[in-house]
Amino acid sequence: MDKQYYPTEIEEKWVKLWSERSVRNLDSEDSFSQVIPPPNVTGTLHMGHSFQYAIMDFYTRYHHMSGKDSYWQVGTDHAGIATQMVVENNLSKDNKNRVDLGREKFLEEVWKWKGYSEEKITSQIKRLGSTVDWSQYRFTLDKGFNHSVIKAFVELHRKDKVYRGYRLVNWDPSLKTAVSDLEVTRQEKEGLLWFIKYPIEDSDNFVTVATTRPETMFGDMAVAVNPEDLRYKDLIGKNVVLPFVGRKIPIIGDDYVDMEFGTGCLKITPGHDFNDYEIGKKYSLHEIDNQVKTSNSTSDFQPINIFDDDAWSNDNVPAPFNKLDRFKVRKLVIEKLTELSLLVKEEKHQISVPRGERSNVVIEPKLSHQWYVKTSEMAARANDAVNKGEIKFHPENWIKTYFNWMDNIEDWCISRQIWWGHRIPAWYDEDNNIYVGYDESEVRSYYKLDNRNLLQDEDVLDTWFSSSLWPFSSMGWPNDSDNFKKHFPTSLLVTGFDIIFFWVARMMMMSLEFTDRIPFKDVYVTGLIRDENGQKMSKSKGNVIDPLDLIYGISQDDLVKKRTANLMQEGIAEKIERKTRNQFPKGIESYGTDALRMTFFSLATHTKDISFEMGRLKGYRNFCTKIWNAARFIDGYPESNIEFKSSNSNDEWIQKEFKKSKAQIQKNIEDYRLDFAVNEIYDFFWSKFCDVYLEECKKSGNTANLRPLLKEILGVLHPFAPFITEEISSLLFNETIIQ
């Protein structure tokens, strides 16, 4: 053995071997399986990926060593909006856009980017030593996966579980598409609350409403007050006249209204506010001859839309307020209200502004034609599986979060107004009749159509729709493949708490819908990796750490250059040099993957937020050096027992301690407490094996048990630190731990 421990040299050798051959027990009838949460092809892996992949690799190796056929499905996600945005940003640097290119040419550009990003991601997964099965690699837009996505959509539609509707969505005016709640962030800031007079019909009196969005008043369809509010109780049932529009809107009573907020009068704008939408639907607000009326029929509900796709005011807004950006409309409305003495006052008010996670543009709740999945029945089946204990969450407290979402589930918007993704298999004739099928030929046959012209829907499916099929489609569904038969349902899912509803719950619903089986038995929910200051890692903040930088080491100057280049490549113009400097010391040493893995395991607590500490990484680098030096010392005593044979009290003591530690480690592993497990093996090896037993052996000269005991210890250590344990095993024992 070399005198000094060089992790990167050792690891690169084993990476090459592991990536070129399968490490599975194919003949075993006993199976352990899991699927990788497919990373987006938008750049490279980040620390969160590496954290979760380390955990998944740990369990793959652990179960493999117990004799199971441990199968880890690998693949990547096309990430519709995110990837399209990266490519569009790159095109903009050459003053091009997707409209100039057209759909076909633009998609060619996206496929080129996919190849570039995919190569970087797969090389990172390999470099981390992940024991995935590369022969079964999948991409969520490959031919087979596309077929399964189309089949799922068509089957759901023919079972009346998918429909097209005109409803309120989160609209990103920059991307010009609907986005999910997950893609919306909330910015807390100090804003303004405006108090506006609404004249009461046939009266000199008025009510004063308080609003943070005066520009939406053109879409108002009611004023709501609390029926218990004595100030307004006698006004319920009367109308007010909407300024600038002259539309008569009713005053309604609903206990949703907070009497203490503002004036106790709430303007109801169903076409541009989600809470108002529910109130509008409840009272079936609809406009007839410039007057809004209520109805007992939900089919009468007709919200008013006042913005176009760019969030500019449309023709439902009168001049001079129409054909303007929404924030210019706001400014003009305030000016005109002031001129008419209808603005009572404005005051500072803390507001929560929804912004697109990717565009950073203020989201506009907007009415739009979208495709939806009916979720109530599917959710009930998934909830039943959890209640019966068929699916278990670790830690258990995440069950509450799961049920909180699922018990309040609404139909799922699955369409997006972009080009990169699974194009919706729906066709329209000139009368806007809708036909759904596998392709145009199958549509004509299924619906027995004549030669009428048909146009396919321009939209694509939400990325979450295709990824909800991942556990079974990645294994070959709808075909009855060997992988599907042997490894589905999977044993374990490792994922973050932030996507329990958006991904975990949806996989459960879709799996039960299409296979009548749960997708996984255990869900190990991890926290979110943050920097040492507790901040979420993001490219714009300049605090993202590439795991390979920790493995190989990188200087300040090189780190700045690398990050700036990556940001420019991905179309992000942020200047991060100042933020990046001083994050790592100059001339950082290489820590290696094993040290990084054990650091991750030590951070795998059951908390939501995990601060990554460089000091802890250095500590585990020292631990790896300790393992290396101990093995090198033992290598100097070739004469030894084949098996451990206790001959004195020191032997008996270490055997007893090792047995206790192994039992505790196994319990921690099965309880999904890798933080406890890594602490246990660390303490045993350093404090008991090295500091006590090894030193006693040196003094007594009784070294015959060192090699067989080290061999056993390496087996326990292997899932924690696979590279160094395989290297030592091959050097000292001429065999590998993973066969």
VORO-931452 format. One record per residue (C-alpha): x, y, z. Coordinates in Angstrom, 1 decimal. Example, Ala and Ser with C-alpha at 12.3 -4.5 7.8 and 13.67 -1.06 7.14 Angstrom:
// residues 2
12.3:-4.5:7.8 .
13.7:-1.1:7.1 .
//
This chain:
// residues 739
0.0:0.0:0.0 .
1.1:3.6:-0.7 .
2.3:5.5:2.3 .
-0.1:8.3:1.6 .
-3.8:8.1:0.9 .
-4.7:9.6:-2.6 .
-8.6:9.3:-2.9 .
-9.1:10.6:-6.4 .
-6.6:8.1:-8.0 .
-8.2:5.2:-6.2 .
-11.7:6.3:-7.0 .
-11.2:6.9:-10.7 .
-10.0:3.3:-11.0 .
-13.1:1.9:-9.3 .
-15.5:4.2:-11.1 .
-14.3:2.8:-14.4 .
-14.8:-0.8:-13.3 .
-18.3:-0.2:-11.7 .
-19.6:1.8:-14.7 .
-18.6:-1.0:-17.1 .
-20.0:-4.0:-15.4 .
-23.2:-4.9:-13.5 .
-22.8:-5.4:-9.7 .
-26.2:-7.2:-9.4 .
-27.0:-10.7:-8.1 .
-29.0:-11.6:-11.1 .
-29.6:-15.2:-10.0 .
-31.1:-14.2:-6.7 .
-34.9:-14.5:-6.3 .
-34.9:-12.0:-3.5 .
-35.0:-8.4:-4.9 .
-34.3:-4.9:-3.7 .
-35.2:-2.2:-6.1 .
-35.4:1.6:-6.4 .
-35.6:4.3:-9.1 .
-33.5:7.3:-9.3 .
-35.4:10.6:-9.0 .
-34.4:11.6:-12.6 .
-32.3:14.8:-12.7 .
-33.4:17.5:-15.1 .
-31.2:17.9:-18.2 .
-30.7:21.5:-17.5 .
-27.0:21.5:-16.6 .
-25.2:19.5:-13.9 .
-25.9:17.8:-10.6 .
-26.0:19.8:-7.4 .
-25.4:18.9:-3.8 .
-29.0:17.8:-3.2 .
-28.7:15.2:-6.0 .
-25.4:13.9:-4.6 .
-26.9:13.7:-1.1 .
-29.8:11.6:-2.2 .
-27.7:9.4:-4.6 .
-25.3:8.6:-1.8 .
-28.2:7.4:0.3 .
-29.6:5.3:-2.6 .
-26.2:3.9:-3.4 .
-25.8:2.9:0.3 .
-29.0:0.9:0.3 .
-28.2:-0.7:-3.0 .
-24.8:-1.9:-1.8 .
-26.2:-2.9:1.6 .
-28.9:-5.1:0.2 .
-26.5:-6.5:-2.5 .
-24.2:-7.7:0.2 .
-27.1:-9.5:1.9 .
-27.5:-11.5:-1.3 .
-30.4:-9.7:-2.9 .
-30.6:-8.7:-6.6 .
-30.3:-5.0:-5.9 .
-31.6:-3.0:-8.9 .
-31.3:0.8:-9.2 .
-33.0:2.2:-12.2 .
-31.2:5.2:-13.7 .
-32.4:7.9:-16.0 .
-32.9:11.6:-16.6 .
-35.9:13.9:-17.0 .
-36.6:16.2:-20.0 .
-37.8:18.9:-17.6 .
-40.1:20.8:-20.0 .
-40.1:24.4:-18.9 .
-36.7:24.5:-17.3 .
-34.9:23.0:-20.3 .
-36.8:25.1:-22.9 .
-35.9:28.2:-20.9 .
-32.2:27.3:-20.9 .
-32.2:26.8:-24.7 .
-34.2:30.0:-25.3 .
-31.8:32.0:-23.2 .
-28.9:30.5:-25.2 .
-30.6:31.5:-28.4 .
-31.2:35.0:-27.2 .
-27.4:35.6:-27.0 .
-27.5:35.3:-30.9 .
-30.6:37.4:-31.1 .
-32.7:34.4:-32.0 .
-35.9:33.0:-30.5 .
-38.0:29.8:-30.9 .
-40.6:31.6:-33.0 .
-37.9:32.5:-35.5 .
-36.7:28.9:-35.7 .
-40.1:27.3:-35.8 .
-41.1:24.2:-33.7 .
-39.1:21.6:-35.6 .
-35.8:23.5:-35.7 .
-36.2:24.7:-32.1 .
-36.7:21.1:-30.9 .
-33.5:20.2:-32.8 .
-31.7:22.8:-30.7 .
-33.2:21.4:-27.5 .
-32.1:17.8:-28.3 .
-28.6:19.1:-28.8 .
-28.6:20.7:-25.4 .
-30.1:17.5:-23.9 .
-27.1:15.6:-25.3 .
-24.7:18.1:-23.8 .
-26.3:18.2:-20.3 .
-27.0:14.4:-20.2 .
-23.3:13.6:-20.8 .
-22.3:15.9:-17.9 .
-24.9:14.4:-15.6 .
-24.2:10.8:-16.4 .
-20.5:11.3:-15.9 .
-21.2:12.9:-12.5 .
-23.4:10.0:-11.4 .
-20.6:7.6:-12.5 .
-18.0:9.6:-10.7 .
-20.0:9.4:-7.5 .
-19.7:5.6:-7.7 .
-23.4:5.0:-8.1 .
-24.2:1.3:-8.6 .
-27.0:2.0:-11.1 .
-27.6:-0.4:-14.0 .
-26.4:1.6:-17.0 .
-27.6:-1.0:-19.4 .
-31.2:0.0:-18.5 .
-30.8:3.8:-18.8 .
-34.0:5.7:-19.6 .
-34.9:9.2:-20.6 .
-38.4:10.6:-20.1 .
-38.7:11.5:-23.8 .
-37.2:8.3:-25.3 .
-39.4:6.4:-27.7 .
-40.6:3.8:-25.2 .
-41.3:6.3:-22.4 .
-43.2:8.5:-24.9 .
-45.4:5.6:-25.8 .
-46.3:4.9:-22.1 .
-47.1:8.6:-21.5 .
-49.4:8.8:-24.6 .
-51.0:5.5:-23.5 .
-51.6:6.8:-20.0 .
-53.2:10.0:-21.3 .
-55.5:8.2:-23.8 .
-56.6:5.6:-21.3 .
-57.4:8.3:-18.7 .
-59.4:10.2:-21.3 .
-61.4:7.2:-22.4 .
-62.2:6.4:-18.7 .
-63.5:10.0:-18.4 .
-60.6:10.9:-16.0 .
-59.0:13.5:-18.3 .
-60.9:16.6:-19.6 .
-60.3:20.0:-21.1 .
-61.6:23.0:-19.1 .
-61.5:26.8:-18.9 .
-60.2:27.5:-15.4 .
-57.9:29.7:-13.3 .
-54.2:28.8:-13.4 .
-50.9:30.2:-12.3 .
-49.8:32.0:-15.5 .
-46.3:33.1:-16.2 .
-46.4:36.1:-18.5 .
-42.7:35.7:-19.4 .
-42.8:32.0:-20.3 .
-46.4:32.4:-21.5 .
-47.5:29.1:-20.0 .
-49.4:27.7:-17.0 .
-47.1:26.6:-14.2 .
-47.6:24.4:-11.2 .
-47.7:25.6:-7.6 .
-44.2:24.1:-7.2 .
-42.9:26.5:-9.8 .
-44.2:29.5:-7.9 .
-42.2:31.2:-5.1 .
-43.6:33.7:-2.6 .
-41.8:37.0:-2.1 .
-42.7:38.8:1.2 .
-42.3:42.5:0.9 .
-43.8:45.8:2.0 .
-46.5:46.9:-0.4 .
-49.5:49.2:-0.4 .
-53.2:48.8:0.4 .
-55.5:51.1:-1.5 .
-58.9:52.1:-0.2 .
-61.4:52.7:-3.0 .
-65.0:54.0:-3.0 .
-67.6:51.9:-4.9 .
-70.9:53.9:-5.3 .
-74.0:52.0:-4.2 .
-76.7:51.8:-6.9 .
-79.5:54.5:-6.7 .
-77.8:56.1:-3.7 .
-75.4:58.8:-2.8 .
-73.6:56.4:-0.5 .
-70.8:54.1:-1.2 .
-68.8:51.2:0.3 .
-65.0:51.4:0.6 .
-63.0:48.3:-0.5 .
-59.4:47.7:0.4 .
-57.2:46.1:-2.2 .
-53.5:45.5:-3.0 .
-54.3:45.1:-6.8 .
-56.5:48.0:-8.0 .
-55.7:47.2:-11.6 .
-57.9:44.1:-11.4 .
-61.0:46.1:-10.5 .
-62.2:45.8:-14.2 .
-62.7:42.1:-13.5 .
-64.7:42.6:-10.3 .
-68.0:40.7:-10.1 .
-69.1:41.3:-6.5 .
-68.3:43.0:-3.2 .
-68.3:40.6:-0.3 .
-68.9:41.4:3.4 .
-69.3:39.2:6.4 .
-73.0:38.6:7.2 .
-72.3:39.1:10.9 .
-70.8:42.6:10.2 .
-73.4:45.1:11.5 .
-71.8:47.8:9.4 .
-72.9:46.2:6.1 .
-75.6:43.7:7.0 .
-78.4:45.8:5.5 .
-76.4:46.2:2.3 .
-76.4:42.5:1.4 .
-78.5:42.0:-1.8 .
-77.9:45.5:-3.1 .
-75.6:46.5:-6.0 .
-72.6:48.8:-6.3 .
-71.6:50.5:-9.6 .
-68.1:49.6:-10.7 .
-66.1:52.8:-11.4 .
-64.9:53.4:-15.0 .
-67.0:50.4:-16.2 .
-70.5:51.1:-14.9 .
-71.1:47.4:-14.4 .
-73.5:46.7:-11.5 .
-72.2:44.1:-9.2 .
-73.9:42.6:-6.1 .
-73.0:42.9:-2.5 .
-72.9:39.4:-1.1 .
-72.6:38.0:2.4 .
-70.0:35.3:3.1 .
-68.3:34.3:6.4 .
-65.0:34.0:4.4 .
-64.6:37.8:4.8 .
-62.4:38.9:7.6 .
-64.2:41.8:9.3 .
-60.9:43.1:10.7 .
-59.0:43.3:7.4 .
-59.1:46.6:5.6 .
-62.6:48.0:5.7 .
-64.3:44.6:5.9 .
-65.4:44.9:2.3 .
-63.7:42.6:-0.2 .
-63.7:43.0:-3.9 .
-64.3:39.7:-5.7 .
-62.4:39.2:-8.9 .
-62.9:35.5:-9.9 .
-60.9:35.7:-13.1 .
-57.7:36.8:-11.3 .
-57.6:35.5:-7.8 .
-57.8:31.9:-6.6 .
-59.8:32.6:-3.5 .
-62.2:34.9:-5.4 .
-62.6:32.2:-8.0 .
-64.0:29.8:-5.4 .
-66.4:32.5:-4.1 .
-67.5:33.3:-7.6 .
-68.1:29.6:-8.3 .
-70.0:29.3:-5.0 .
-72.4:32.0:-5.9 .
-72.3:31.3:-9.7 .
-71.5:34.9:-10.6 .
-72.2:35.7:-14.2 .
-72.6:38.9:-16.2 .
-75.8:39.7:-18.2 .
-76.2:43.1:-19.9 .
-73.4:44.8:-17.8 .
-74.9:43.5:-14.6 .
-73.5:40.7:-12.5 .
-76.1:38.3:-11.1 .
-75.9:35.2:-8.8 .
-77.4:31.8:-9.7 .
-78.1:28.4:-8.1 .
-76.6:26.7:-11.1 .
-72.8:26.2:-11.1 .
-72.9:26.0:-14.9 .
-73.8:29.7:-15.0 .
-70.4:30.7:-13.5 .
-68.6:32.9:-16.0 .
-65.5:34.8:-14.7 .
-64.3:37.9:-16.5 .
-60.7:37.8:-17.9 .
-59.1:41.2:-18.3 .
-55.5:40.2:-19.2 .
-53.9:38.6:-22.3 .
-51.0:36.1:-22.3 .
-48.5:38.9:-21.8 .
-50.5:40.2:-18.8 .
-51.5:43.3:-20.8 .
-55.1:44.5:-20.4 .
-57.5:43.2:-23.1 .
-60.7:44.5:-24.7 .
-62.7:43.7:-21.5 .
-61.0:46.8:-20.1 .
-62.3:50.2:-21.3 .
-60.0:52.9:-22.8 .
-57.7:54.5:-21.7 .
-56.9:51.5:-19.5 .
-56.8:48.8:-22.2 .
-53.8:47.6:-24.2 .
-51.4:48.3:-21.3 .
-49.1:46.4:-19.1 .
-50.8:45.4:-15.8 .
-48.6:47.6:-13.7 .
-49.1:50.6:-16.0 .
-52.9:49.9:-15.6 .
-52.4:50.1:-11.8 .
-50.7:53.5:-12.0 .
-53.3:54.9:-14.3 .
-56.2:53.6:-12.2 .
-54.7:55.3:-9.1 .
-54.4:58.6:-11.0 .
-58.0:58.5:-12.3 .
-59.5:57.4:-9.0 .
-57.7:60.3:-7.4 .
-59.1:62.7:-10.0 .
-62.6:61.4:-9.3 .
-62.1:61.6:-5.5 .
-62.8:57.9:-5.3 .
-59.4:57.0:-3.7 .
-59.8:57.4:0.1 .
-56.2:56.6:1.0 .
-53.3:54.3:0.6 .
-51.3:52.7:3.4 .
-48.3:50.4:3.8 .
-49.1:46.8:3.9 .
-47.1:43.6:4.0 .
-47.8:41.5:0.9 .
-46.8:38.1:-0.5 .
-46.0:38.4:-4.2 .
-46.1:35.2:-6.3 .
-43.2:34.9:-8.7 .
-42.2:32.3:-11.3 .
-39.4:30.2:-9.9 .
-37.6:30.2:-13.2 .
-38.5:33.6:-14.7 .
-38.8:35.6:-11.5 .
-41.8:37.4:-13.1 .
-44.9:38.1:-11.0 .
-47.4:35.3:-11.6 .
-50.8:36.3:-12.8 .
-53.8:34.1:-11.9 .
-55.5:33.8:-15.3 .
-58.3:32.0:-17.0 .
-57.1:29.6:-19.6 .
-58.1:26.4:-21.6 .
-56.1:23.6:-20.0 .
-56.2:19.8:-19.7 .
-57.0:18.3:-16.3 .
-56.8:15.0:-14.5 .
-59.7:14.1:-12.1 .
-57.9:13.2:-8.9 .
-60.4:12.5:-6.2 .
-60.8:8.7:-6.8 .
-57.1:8.2:-7.4 .
-56.2:10.1:-4.3 .
-58.7:8.0:-2.2 .
-56.9:4.8:-3.4 .
-53.5:6.2:-2.6 .
-54.7:7.3:0.8 .
-56.1:3.9:1.5 .
-52.7:2.3:0.8 .
-51.0:4.6:3.3 .
-53.7:4.0:5.9 .
-53.2:0.3:5.5 .
-49.5:0.6:6.0 .
-48.7:-0.7:2.5 .
-46.6:2.5:1.9 .
-44.6:3.9:4.9 .
-43.0:7.3:5.3 .
-39.7:7.7:7.1 .
-39.8:9.7:9.3 .
-43.5:9.1:10.0 .
-44.3:12.8:10.6 .
-44.3:13.4:6.8 .
-47.6:11.4:6.7 .
-49.3:14.4:8.1 .
-47.9:16.6:5.3 .
-49.0:14.0:2.7 .
-52.6:13.8:4.0 .
-52.8:17.6:4.4 .
-52.3:17.9:0.6 .
-54.2:14.8:-0.4 .
-57.3:15.6:1.6 .
-57.6:18.9:-0.1 .
-56.6:17.8:-3.6 .
-58.1:19.5:-6.6 .
-58.0:18.4:-10.3 .
-54.5:18.4:-11.7 .
-53.6:20.8:-14.5 .
-51.4:18.8:-16.8 .
-51.0:21.0:-19.9 .
-48.2:23.5:-20.6 .
-47.9:26.1:-23.4 .
-44.4:25.2:-24.6 .
-42.9:23.0:-27.3 .
-40.4:20.8:-25.4 .
-42.2:17.7:-24.0 .
-44.8:15.1:-24.8 .
-47.2:16.7:-27.2 .
-50.8:16.3:-26.1 .
-52.4:13.5:-28.2 .
-55.6:15.5:-29.0 .
-56.9:16.8:-32.3 .
-59.5:19.4:-33.2 .
-61.7:19.9:-36.2 .
-62.9:23.2:-37.5 .
-65.8:23.2:-35.1 .
-63.4:22.7:-32.2 .
-64.6:19.1:-31.5 .
-62.0:17.2:-29.5 .
-60.6:13.8:-30.5 .
-58.1:12.0:-28.4 .
-56.0:9.0:-29.5 .
-52.6:7.5:-30.1 .
-52.0:9.3:-33.4 .
-54.2:10.9:-36.1 .
-54.8:7.6:-37.9 .
-56.0:5.9:-34.7 .
-58.2:8.9:-33.9 .
-59.9:8.7:-37.3 .
-60.5:5.0:-36.9 .
-61.6:5.2:-33.2 .
-64.1:8.1:-33.8 .
-65.1:6.9:-37.3 .
-64.3:10.3:-38.8 .
-64.6:11.4:-42.4 .
-61.8:13.3:-44.2 .
-62.3:16.5:-42.2 .
-59.2:18.6:-41.4 .
-57.7:17.9:-38.0 .
-55.1:19.9:-36.1 .
-53.1:18.5:-33.2 .
-53.1:20.4:-29.9 .
-50.0:22.7:-29.7 .
-49.5:22.2:-26.0 .
-47.4:19.6:-24.2 .
-47.9:17.6:-21.0 .
-46.6:18.9:-17.7 .
-43.3:17.2:-16.8 .
-44.9:16.0:-13.6 .
-47.4:14.0:-15.6 .
-44.7:11.9:-17.3 .
-42.5:11.7:-14.2 .
-45.5:10.3:-12.2 .
-45.2:7.2:-14.4 .
-41.5:6.9:-13.7 .
-41.5:3.9:-11.3 .
-43.3:1.5:-13.7 .
-42.7:3.1:-17.1 .
-38.9:3.2:-16.6 .
-39.1:-0.6:-16.0 .
-40.9:-1.3:-19.3 .
-44.6:-0.7:-18.7 .
-46.9:-1.2:-20.5 .
-44.9:-4.2:-21.7 .
-44.5:-7.1:-19.2 .
-40.7:-6.9:-19.1 .
-38.4:-8.9:-16.9 .
-37.5:-5.8:-14.9 .
-41.2:-4.9:-14.4 .
-42.0:-8.4:-13.3 .
-39.1:-8.8:-10.9 .
-38.5:-5.3:-9.5 .
-41.9:-3.6:-9.4 .
-43.2:-2.5:-7.0 .
-39.9:-1.0:-5.9 .
-38.7:-1.4:-2.4 .
-37.6:2.2:-1.6 .
-38.0:5.8:-2.8 .
-35.5:8.4:-1.6 .
-36.8:12.0:-2.2 .
-37.1:15.5:-0.7 .
-39.9:16.7:1.4 .
-40.7:19.5:-1.1 .
-42.1:17.1:-3.7 .
-44.1:14.8:-1.6 .
-47.3:16.0:-3.3 .
-46.0:17.0:-6.7 .
-44.1:13.7:-7.3 .
-44.5:11.1:-4.6 .
-48.3:11.3:-4.3 .
-48.8:11.4:-8.0 .
-46.6:8.3:-8.5 .
-48.8:6.6:-6.0 .
-52.0:7.6:-7.7 .
-50.9:6.7:-11.2 .
-49.3:3.5:-10.2 .
-52.5:2.2:-8.6 .
-54.5:3.5:-11.6 .
-52.5:1.7:-14.2 .
-50.9:-1.3:-12.5 .
-53.2:-1.9:-9.5 .
-50.0:-1.9:-7.4 .
-48.3:0.5:-5.1 .
-45.1:2.0:-6.7 .
-42.9:1.6:-3.6 .
-43.1:0.3:-0.1 .
-40.9:2.8:1.9 .
-40.5:6.5:1.3 .
-37.3:7.9:2.8 .
-37.9:11.7:3.0 .
-34.7:13.8:3.2 .
-34.2:17.4:4.2 .
-32.9:20.2:2.0 .
-29.2:20.8:1.8 .
-28.3:24.5:2.6 .
-25.1:26.3:2.8 .
-23.2:27.0:6.0 .
-25.3:30.2:6.5 .
-28.6:28.2:6.2 .
-29.3:29.7:2.8 .
-30.9:27.6:0.0 .
-28.3:26.8:-2.6 .
-29.1:28.5:-5.9 .
-27.1:29.7:-8.9 .
-28.2:33.3:-8.6 .
-26.9:33.4:-5.0 .
-23.6:32.1:-6.0 .
-23.5:29.5:-3.2 .
-24.1:26.3:-5.3 .
-21.4:23.7:-4.7 .
-20.6:21.2:-7.4 .
-19.9:17.9:-5.6 .
-17.0:17.2:-7.9 .
-15.3:20.4:-6.7 .
-15.2:18.8:-3.2 .
-14.0:15.5:-4.5 .
-11.1:16.9:-6.6 .
-10.5:20.2:-4.9 .
-10.6:23.6:-6.6 .
-9.0:27.0:-6.0 .
-10.8:30.3:-5.5 .
-9.9:31.5:-9.0 .
-10.8:28.3:-10.8 .
-14.1:28.1:-8.9 .
-15.0:31.7:-10.0 .
-14.1:30.9:-13.6 .
-16.0:27.6:-13.6 .
-19.2:29.0:-12.1 .
-19.3:32.0:-14.4 .
-18.8:29.8:-17.4 .
-21.6:27.5:-16.3 .
-24.0:30.3:-15.7 .
-23.2:31.8:-19.1 .
-23.6:28.4:-20.8 .
-27.0:28.0:-19.1 .
-28.1:31.4:-20.1 .
-28.0:33.1:-16.7 .
-26.4:36.5:-16.6 .
-25.8:36.8:-12.9 .
-22.4:38.1:-11.7 .
-21.3:35.8:-8.9 .
-17.5:36.4:-8.5 .
-17.8:38.3:-5.3 .
-20.2:35.8:-3.8 .
-18.1:32.9:-4.8 .
-14.7:34.1:-3.5 .
-13.8:33.0:0.0 .
-16.2:30.1:0.0 .
-13.3:27.7:-0.2 .
-9.7:28.4:0.9 .
-7.0:28.8:-1.8 .
-5.4:25.5:-2.8 .
-8.2:23.3:-1.4 .
-7.1:19.7:-1.0 .
-9.1:16.9:-2.6 .
-11.5:15.2:-0.2 .
-12.6:12.3:-2.2 .
-16.1:10.7:-2.6 .
-15.9:8.5:0.5 .
-15.4:11.6:2.7 .
-18.2:13.4:1.0 .
-20.5:10.4:1.3 .
-19.9:10.0:5.0 .
-20.5:13.7:5.5 .
-23.8:13.3:3.8 .
-24.8:10.4:6.0 .
-23.9:12.3:9.1 .
-26.2:15.1:7.9 .
-29.1:12.6:7.1 .
-31.0:13.7:10.2 .
-34.8:13.9:10.2 .
-34.8:17.7:10.0 .
-36.1:19.8:7.1 .
-33.1:22.0:6.7 .
-29.5:20.6:6.6 .
-26.5:23.0:6.7 .
-23.5:21.6:4.8 .
-20.3:22.2:6.9 .
-16.9:22.1:5.4 .
-15.4:21.3:8.8 .
-17.4:18.0:8.9 .
-16.1:17.1:5.4 .
-12.5:17.6:6.6 .
-13.2:15.4:9.6 .
-14.3:12.5:7.4 .
-11.3:13.0:5.1 .
-9.2:12.5:8.2 .
-11.2:9.4:9.0 .
-10.5:7.9:5.6 .
-6.8:8.6:6.1 .
-7.1:6.8:9.5 .
-8.7:3.8:7.7 .
-5.8:3.8:5.2 .
-3.1:4.1:7.8 .
-4.6:1.4:10.0 .
-4.8:-1.0:7.0 .
-1.2:-0.1:5.9 .
0.0:-1.0:9.4 .
-1.9:-4.3:9.4 .
-0.5:-5.0:6.0 .
2.9:-5.2:7.7 .
1.8:-8.3:9.5 .
1.1:-10.9:6.8 .
1.1:-13.8:9.2 .
-2.3:-14.0:10.6 .
-5.3:-16.2:11.3 .
-7.7:-17.0:8.5 .
-10.6:-16.4:10.8 .
-10.7:-14.4:14.1 .
-9.8:-16.7:17.0 .
-10.1:-15.1:20.5 .
-7.0:-15.8:22.6 .
-7.0:-13.1:25.3 .
-9.2:-10.6:27.0 .
-8.4:-7.9:24.4 .
-9.7:-10.2:21.6 .
-12.8:-11.0:23.6 .
-13.4:-7.3:24.3 .
-13.1:-6.2:20.7 .
-15.3:-9.1:19.5 .
-18.0:-8.1:22.0 .
-17.8:-4.4:21.0 .
-17.8:-5.2:17.3 .
-20.9:-7.4:17.7 .
-22.7:-4.6:19.6 .
-21.8:-2.0:17.0 .
-22.8:-4.2:14.0 .
-26.2:-4.8:15.6 .
-26.7:-1.1:16.3 .
-25.6:-0.2:12.8 .
-28.0:-2.7:11.3 .
-30.9:-1.3:13.4 .
-30.0:2.3:12.4 .
-29.9:1.3:8.7 .
-33.3:-0.4:8.9 .
-34.7:2.6:10.7 .
-33.3:4.9:8.0 .
-31.0:6.7:10.4 .
-27.8:6.8:8.5 .
-26.6:9.6:10.7 .
-26.6:7.3:13.7 .
-25.1:4.5:11.7 .
-22.1:6.4:10.4 .
-21.5:7.8:13.9 .
-21.5:4.3:15.3 .
-19.0:2.9:12.7 .
-16.8:6.0:13.1 .
-16.7:5.7:16.9 .
-16.0:1.9:16.8 .
-13.2:2.1:14.2 .
-11.4:5.1:15.6 .
-12.0:4.9:19.3 .
-12.2:1.2:19.9 .
-10.5:-0.6:17.1 .
-7.6:1.8:16.5 .
-7.1:3.6:19.8 .
-7.6:0.6:22.0 .
-7.4:-2.8:20.3 .
-4.7:-2.0:17.7 .
-2.5:-0.3:20.3 .
-2.9:-3.3:22.6 .
-1.9:-5.6:19.8 .
1.2:-3.5:19.1 .
2.2:-3.8:22.8 .
1.5:-7.5:23.2 .
2.7:-8.5:19.7 .
-0.5:-10.5:19.3 .
-1.4:-9.4:15.8 .
-2.8:-12.6:14.3 .
-6.4:-11.4:14.5 .
-5.8:-8.0:12.9 .
-6.3:-9.1:9.3 .
-9.4:-11.2:9.7 .
-11.0:-8.5:11.9 .
-10.1:-5.8:9.4 .
-11.7:-7.8:6.7 .
-15.0:-8.0:8.6 .
-14.8:-4.3:9.4 .
-14.3:-3.4:5.8 .
-17.5:-5.3:4.9 .
-19.5:-3.2:7.4 .
-17.8:0.0:6.2 .
-18.2:-0.7:2.5 .
-21.7:0.9:2.0 .
-20.5:4.0:3.8 .
-17.1:4.3:2.0 .
-17.1:1.9:-1.0 .
-13.9:3.2:-2.8 .
-11.4:2.9:0.0 .
-12.8:-0.4:1.3 .
-12.7:-2.0:-2.1 .
-9.1:-0.7:-2.7 .
-7.9:-2.1:0.7 .
-9.7:-5.4:0.2 .
-8.2:-5.9:-3.2 .
-4.7:-5.0:-2.0 .
-4.7:-7.0:1.3 .
-7.1:-9.9:0.5 .
-6.9:-10.0:-3.3 .
-10.7:-9.9:-3.6 .
-13.5:-7.4:-4.0 .
-16.3:-6.8:-1.5 .
-19.0:-6.3:-4.2 .
-18.9:-9.5:-6.3 .
//
